[in-house]
Amino acid sequence: MADPFKLLVLPGDGIGPEVVAAALRVFEKLCRLEQIETEIRHDLLHGAAWEKYGSFCRDETVASARQSDALLIGAVGGAQWDNLPPDGATPAERDGLLRMREELQTYACLRPSRAYKPLLTRTPFKPEVVAGADILVLRELCGGLPYGTPRGIDKLDDGSFQAYDANFYSSEEIRRCAVVGFEVAASRRGKLTSIDKSNVMESGILWRRIVSETGVDYPAIELEHLYADNALYQMMQRPTDFDVVLADNIFGDLASDLVASYAGSLGMLPSASLCGLNSGKPAIYEPVHGTAPDIAGQGIANPIGTILSVAMMFDYSMQRKDLACRIENAVEQCLLVGVMSADLGGSASTDQVCEQILSALN
């Protein structure tokens, strides 16, 4: 008998607990239907953890994560925790999710977005421009500006201030992420667009060089390089021309929010953060959206991004693409019958969206 699939659930802050609860219902139902044995543990991260333990990410939580096959995490953060701990703390000490990503080295963050036919009128595009768009942004997640040192804000002799951040990347950090990009492109439509600022940044020069060198091993993949600013413009002008977009930590963050516009809402986007493909190491699954404190506790948050993150979990951590497709199809059915949350122009509650998707799984 196979070992149970070990899942660590970290609900997060704001609307995180609401959408994670919905996604967990989908996960548990599909596992029951398919007779997949699971072991589910629960813990806290970031703001919720700070309130209970005085730490954004406890050592005990990291240890539990290392013993898991996957983590399901809700959005984290809130204004009340923005200035904790005090100045001088590292980014990982100030953000529980950043620490978890760093500890698990989930460097390859896959963020897919597509244009859904029932939601074409919810996008800022003419339907004929965005129809058919299907893109995956691969964001390098464990290097670059969020982790680089030195960093700080210094007071100068004249009383003014100077701020600085370091955008460090090693050739190996770039290469390992590029390998994932080429392999994912090979499983899709065979095109990889790498974005950088090699015209003004030394890290961009190295990024372009290493991606090009890696591409030699993937002759069947069409590789193009674009400056990041131009890439974002082109992704707005001709969204259907892109397949996989490879970017560093900051540019990938920007690009993935941009492509959410194809789907009609940031609430639609899932993500999978992996330590390489088929590594067997713990992976993180979470929606791309934030904590939305203005609607937290009202039961109206869109759970689809988190539910689709569970679909990615079945695909990448459980090697059950068939079950991932079942969830994706259930989401499409939910949209086709018009059961939509407020961000999509509907009036359905979080629970109503979840119930419709659960029903469609049958």
Order of alpha helices (4+ residues) and beta strands (2+ residues): beta-alpha-beta-alpha-alpha-beta-alpha-alpha-beta-alpha-beta-beta-beta-alpha-beta-alpha-beta-alpha-beta-alpha-beta-beta-alpha-alpha-alpha
